Amino acid sequence: MKNNQARYIFVTGGVTSSLGKGIFSASLAKLLQARGFKVTIQKFDPYINVDPGTLNPYEHGECYVTEDGAETDLDLGHYERYLGIETSQANNVTTGAVYQTVINRERAGDYLGKTVQVIPHITDEIQRRMLVLGEGGKFDIVITEVGGTVGDIESLPYIEAVRQLKWKLGEKYFLNIHLTLIPFLASAHELKTKPTQHSVKMLLESGLQPDILVCRTEHHLNKELRRKLALFCNVNVNAVIEAIDAESIYDVPLNLLKEDLDEIVLSKLKLPKSSEPDLTTWKNFLSRLKNPTEFVQIGLVGKYVELQDAYKSILESFIHAGAANECKVKVVSLQSDFIDANNVADKLGELDGVLVAPGFGDRGIEGKIAAIKYVRENNIPFFGICLGMQCAVVEFARNILKMKDAHSTEMNIKTKHPVIDMMEEQKSITAKGGTMRLGSYDCRLFKKTKTFDIYKSQLITERHRHRYEFNNKYLKDFESKGMSAAGINPQQNLVEIMELKDHPFFIGVQFHPELKSKVEKPHPLFVAFVKAAMEYKNEGK
């Protein structure tokens, strides 16, 4: 292998799911990036869906959309937020996508009549996708998060592919980090290592020996327990890493730094430790996050609020924007199903701002519209994203333009006033997966608008995920009453942003700004919205 070949780190998980492999992978990548290495992360998911695009948010959390229009796992959001880089379709692979590729090749005759099997054909395709990001010299290190838990039937082809890669790449270019759980039994006041031992044993039965053991724990690991884990799991004692529960996910990189994880990784990969990691900006962010000077309450009105991961990027964007304003943002989740004209004042009256979230389908729509009417009439800062923007348009049409049955044709195909209608190119599409308007598109902002003042740029790019759009036939009606288009797509003249002139902060966007907010570069719309909420609160509501 060439000396300039990328190194590959594979992160597996044991004992239980939801241990935080995504946060761990992003944190390790941040430490390596802070040392000057070019790092990327990819996620391999064992489910048979081709991508998360058709999954209900209750099933899998939010669907994260990349610049190139890939509908991906929410962990890619963590990767981008931590590293400040862009991911792509190549960064998220599912079993469904792997099998689809192999079956298409079989149909095309690429296997020359051979019997197509899990080994070697499926595992070869998995390996090809695992290595693709490391080709071409763009990255020094590629971290691969293997979804699921060791021992799961659906994960076996991935573990076998990783096992084969160990021998193809060689030890200098390969590292397996196993993330596991050390449970604390309160009745015995003792941390237990047996689940981890069994997890490693299952990994060994698949032919993989972990190089580093990362232990999720509620309590600190003492030296004796680390030596026990090293002995029974066949790793060096300095390669037993504590991953203690953190106050914030943004503390995790610094916690791992204290464990010297980055140095151990570089040593095992035979990479130079030429400089200490530069985490100055990260530490400044954490300092502002933990020492706010102000406090605001912002309502998140949505239909999936019972599951935090359904709006993960929005919640993280509020953390970034809050830190930028040195303000603690308390997000109050409000189920739109349970909001109506009779209780809206009770539910929203104490809030300093309201964000109406994206979504699909007509459930909870009237609750969103009632919330928007209340904040519009009471000058409460409002921010609408995708469907949230469309609901703002519907509310304005009904109550200001007096189009009583105004609606989106997504909800009411027979409405007399389709102020939101399906995009023309979407009308002939029947397949659901990967067929929406997806990925990054241009938006030209009009000067003398709040949005232009926020971005301080006339041409921006933002990510999209929708089938329906503002109906331009009604634009003059809206503008005549004070709601105007602040930004359009210059190629297709699609309205991207609507804002209300005579209101402290009333902005709805068709795109998803939460997908581009980063720890070290918070999104300007979220920063401005939090600032508007602070001003509203300080002015005495």
N, C-alpha and C positions, 0 to 999 in steps of 0.2 A: 504493500500500500504506500501511496505517496505521502510525504511528510506534511503536505498542505491539505490533506484530506480532512474533512470535517469529523469531529468527534460526536458520538451518539450516546445519549443518556436515556435509558428506559426506566420509567417510573411505574411500578406495579403496586397493587394494593391488596391487603389481606385482612382477615378477621371480619370486617364489616364494610359496607358501602358508606359513602358520605363522610369519609375521613378527611377530605380536603386535598385530594391529589392535585386538583387544579391550582389551588392557592399555593401549595407547596412548590409545584413546578414553576409557577410564575415567580415565586420568591427566590428560588434557586437561580432562575434565569436572570433576575434583577441583580443578584450578587455578582454573577459572572459578567453581566453587561457592565456593571459598575467598575469592574477590573479592566475594561477595555475590549472584551471579546464581543464578537457579533453573534448574537444568540436568537434563535427562534424556538417556538414550541408547537407541537402538533398533538391532536387528540384522536385516539382510535376508539370508537364506540362499538360495542358488540351487538347492538340491536339491529334488526333486519330492515328497518326503515332506511330508505336511501339517504335521507337527511331529516333534521327535526322540523322541516317546514310545514308538514301536515300534522304534527303532534299537538295535541291540546296542551296549553301551558300548565294545566294541572298535572299532566303526565311528566313533563320534562322541563318545566320552567320556561323562561323566555327563549325565543329563537333569535340568535345573534346573527346579524347580517354584515358581511364583510364588504370592502370596497368593490370587489369584483362581482358582488351579487350572490355570494354563496350563503345559503341558510344553514347555520352551524350551531353547535353546542354552545351553551352560555359560558363555558370555561374559556372560549376564545376571547370573550370580553375581558376576563381577568388578564389574559396574556397581553392584550393590547393596552389595557389601562396601566399595568405595571411597567411594561417595557417601552411604551410610547411608539410602538411599531404597528404596521399594518399586517394582518394575516390574510389568508386567501382560501380558496376551495381546497388547496393542497394541505392546509393545516387541520382539516377535520375529515376523517374517513370513518365510514360505518361499514358493518358487515354487508348491509344491503348494497352499498356502492361497490364493494369488492366483488360480491357474487354477480351483480349486474354486469360488471366489466368482463368477468370470466365467461359468463353465459353468452354475452354478445360475441366474444371471440370464438366460442365454440360454434355458434350459429354461422359465423363468417368462415369457418373452416380453418382457423388459425392453428388448431392443434393437430391437423393432418390426420383426423380420424382416431386419435388416441382416446382412451377412456379418461374423462376429466374427473379429477379427484381432489379432495381437500388437500392432501399432500401428494404431489408438489404444487398443483396449480393454484389453489387458494392461498397457500402460504407464500408462494412465489409472488403473487400479486400484492399481498400484504407487505412483503419485504420491499418490493419495488416502490410502493407508496411511502414506506418508512424512510427510504434513502433519498427520495427525489429532492427534498429541500436542501440536502447537504451537497448536492451536485452543483458545479459551476463556481464554487468558491465564494458564494455570497455570504455564507455563515461559517463561523468557526465551530460552533456547537449547536446541535439539534437535540432538543429534549422532547421525548415522546411519552405522553401520558397514555397508558393502556387502561381503558375504562373497565368497569366491573371489578370483581373480586377474584383473586386466585382460587381456583376450584370450581368456578362457574363453568358449566358446559359450554356456553356460548363464547367464553374467553379463551378456550383451549387453542384454537388456531392461531391466535395472536401470541400466546406464550410460546408455542412451537416455532413461530416465525422469529421471535426474539431469540430463542435458543439457537436457531440456525445462524442468525446474524452474528452471534458472539464468535463463532468459529470462522465465519467469512471475513469479519472485520479485523479480528485480532484484539487482544486485551487492551492494547494501547488506545484503541479507537472505540471501545465499548465499555459501558458502565451500567449496571443494574442497581437501582435504588428501590428498596422495598419499604413502602409506607404501611405501618401496622398500628394496632391499638394495644395499649397497656391499660387494661381496665382497673379501676380502684374499687375494691369491695369494702363498702362502708362498715359492714358488720365485723369484718376482720381488721379494718384499718390497714389494708395492705394492697400494694400494687401486685398484679398477677401477670406473670410472663408466659404462662402455658398457652393462651390463645396465639401469641406471636410465634412460639415454638412450633405449634401445629401449622400455622400459616407458612412458615419457612419450609417445613417438612413437605407440604404440598407443592411448593415451588420447586424444591429439590427433586421430587418425584417426576416433575415435568422437565427435568434436566437443566434447571437454572439455579445458580448459586448467587444470592444477592451479595453485592460488593459493599453496600452501605445499608444499614437498617435505621429507618427514621421512625421514632416511636411517638405517636400521639398519646398525650397523657394529661390528666388533670393535676398531677403532682410531680414534683421534681424527681428525677431518677438519681439514686445514690450510686456510688462507685461499685458497691457489691452487686446491685441489680444489673448494672451495665456489664460487669464481668460475667455474670450468669448468662445474660443474653448473648454475649460474644462467644462463650463456650458452647452453648447448645445450638446456636444458629450459625456457627462456623464463620464468624467475621472478626476482624480486628476490634479490640475494645474501643479504640479511638474512632471506629466507624459506626458505633452505636450512638445515634444522634437523638437528642431530646427535642420533641416538638410540642411544647407545653401550650395549653389553651391560652389564647391571647385576647387582650381587651378589644383589639381591632385587627382585622385581617391585614392591615397595613403595618402592624408591628411584627409580622412573621419574618420578613427578610432580616430585620435587626436581631430577632431571637436566634435565627439560624446562623447569623454572623457570629454571635457569641459562642456558638457551638463549633466554630471554625469549619463549617460545612464546605464553604467555597474552597478553602485550602486543601481539604481532604480530597475533594473532587478533582481539583487541578493536579494534585500529586498522583492520583490513580490514573489520570489520563495523560500523564507525562507532559503537562502544559506548564509554561513558565508562570511564576507568581511574581511578575516584575513590579507590580504596584499594588498599594492598598486600595480597596474599593472606595470610589468616590460617591458617597451617598448624601452629600450636603443638601441637595435640593429635596431629597426624600425626607431627611430629618427636619428640614424647615417646614415641609408640609405637615408632618406629624406634630410638630410643635404648635402650629396654628390650629390643627384639628383638636388637640387636647387642651388648648388654652383659649377658648373663645371669649370674646368680650361682649357678645350679644346672643340673643336667643329668639328664634321664630318658630311658629308652628305652621306647617304647610300641609294642606289636605291633598291626598292622592286619591282621586275618584276613579275607580275602575271596577271591572267585573271579576277580576281574578285576585283580589287583594288578600284572600285567605292564604295564598302561597306567596311568600316573599320573593322567591326566585322568578315568579312570573314577570316582575318589574325590576329585575336585578340591576340592569344598567341605569335605570332612572334613579334608584335609591343610591347607587354609587356616585352618580353625577351630582346628587345633592350633597354628598359628603365632600366631593372635590370643590364644589361651588361654595359650600359653607366654610371650608378652610380658607378659600381665597378671600372671603369676606370677614374672616375671623369670627364666624357666627355658627352657633350650634343650631342645626336644622332638625327639628323633630317632625318626622313625617307621620301624619295621621291618616291611616288607611280607612277609606270610606267605600263600602260596597254600594255601587250605584243602583243595584236592585232595590235598595231600601231607602232611597231618597225620592221625595216627591214635594209638591208645592206646599204641603201642610207641615212638613218637618224640616225643610231645607234650612230655615233660619236657625233652628236649634243645632243642626249638625255642622253648619259652616260659620255660624256667627262669631265664634271665638278664634277663627283662623286668620293668619296674616297673608295667606296666599292659597290659591287652589290650582293644582295641575290635573287636567282631565286626560286620562291615559289612553293609549292606543288599544285596539282590539278588533274583533270581528263579530258579526251577527247582531241581532236586534235585542238580545237580552240586556237589560240595564240601560238601554239608550235613553229612555224618558227621564231616568234619574240623572244622567249626565247633562241632559238639556236643562232640567230644572236647576241643577247646580250652577250652570253657566249663566242662566238668567239672573240668578241671585247675585253672583259676583259682578256681573255687568251693571246691574242696577245699583249696587252698593259700593262701586269703585274699589273692589278688592282685587289685587293683582291676580291675573289669570294667565295660564300657559296651557295651550292645547297641543297635543302631539298626535298627528295622523288622524285617527277617528275623533280625537279630542278637538282638533281643528274643524273637522267636518260637522261635529255637533254644534260648535259655535256658529257656523254658517247657518245651519238649520234653525237654531234658536233665534238668530237675528232676523232671518227671513219670516219666521212665524210672528214674532212679537213687534218688530219694527217695520218690516215691509208689509205686514198684514197678510202674508200668504199662509193662511191658517193650516193648510195641509202640507206645507213644504217638508220635504224629507230627502233622504238619500234613496236611490233606487235599490241599494243593497237591502234596505229595510222595507221599502214599500214600492214595488215595481209599478204600481198604478198611480202614484202621486201626480197631481196636476202641476206641481212645481218641483221638478227634480233638480234642486240646487246643487246636489251632489249626484254625479252620474258615473256609470262605468266608463273607463277609458276606452276609446274607440278600438284600439288594437287588442283589447281584452275580450271584446264581445264574441269573437269566434273561438275562444279558447275554452276547452272543456276539462283538460287535465289540471289537477290542482297543484301538484308538487313542482316547485321551482319555476312557475309560470307568471308570477306577479311582476310588477315593475320593481326590480331588485337592484340594489347596489348604488353606486355613487353617480349622481347627476349634477349638472351645473344649475346654479340659480343666480339670476341677475337681480340685485337689489336696487330699489329706487331710492334716490337721495331724498332727504327731508322726511325720512321715516324713522321710527324708533329702532327698527331692526338694522337699518344702515348705520345708525349711530352706535349700535352695539357691536356689530362686526367690524366696522371701520374699513370696509372693503366693498366694492361694487359687485365683484364676481366671487361666489363661494361654491363649494361642492359639499353636498350632504348625501347621506344614505337613505334609501327608500325601501318600503315594503308595502305595496298597496295595489288595488285594482281600480279604485274609485277616485274621482277627482272633482274639484270645483267646476261647476258648469259655467263656462264663460258667457253664456247667453244672459246670465243674470248680473254680470259684473257691474254694469252701469247703474243698475238698481241699487246695489250695495253701496257703491261709491257715492251715490247721491245722498245717502243717509249717514255717511260717516265711517263705514267699514270699507277699507281699501286693500288692494293687493300691494303688498310691500316687496314681493319678489316673485319672479316668474322664471320658468325654464326657457332659456332663449331659443332652444332648438324646436320645441313643440308648443311654446306659448302657454304652458300649463301653469296655473296659479300654484305657487309653492308656499306662500305666506300671506295670511290675512291679519290685519291689525285694526284696532279701533282707535280713531284719532283722539276723541275727547274722553280719555280714560288713562289713569296713571300707568297701567301696564296691562294690555290686553292683546296677546299675540298668539296666533294659532299657526302651526307649521305642518305641512303635509309630510315632511321627512322626519327622520328619527335622530335628533341631535344627541341623545343620550349614548348613541353608539360611537361617538367620536370624542367623548370626554375622557381625559387621561389624568392620572395622579398629578403629573407635572405640567399639564396643560388642560385645565378645566374648560368646559365648553362655555363660550361667551354668553349664550342665551340663558343657561342655568345660573351663571354668575350674576347676570343682570336681573333675573327673576328673583333670586334670593335678596339682592340689594333692594329691589322694589318692595319686597315683603318687609324688610327691615325699616324702610322709610315709612311704609304704611303703619307699622306698629308704633314707631316713634312719633308719628304725627297724631297719635291718639285714636286711630281708626275712625 
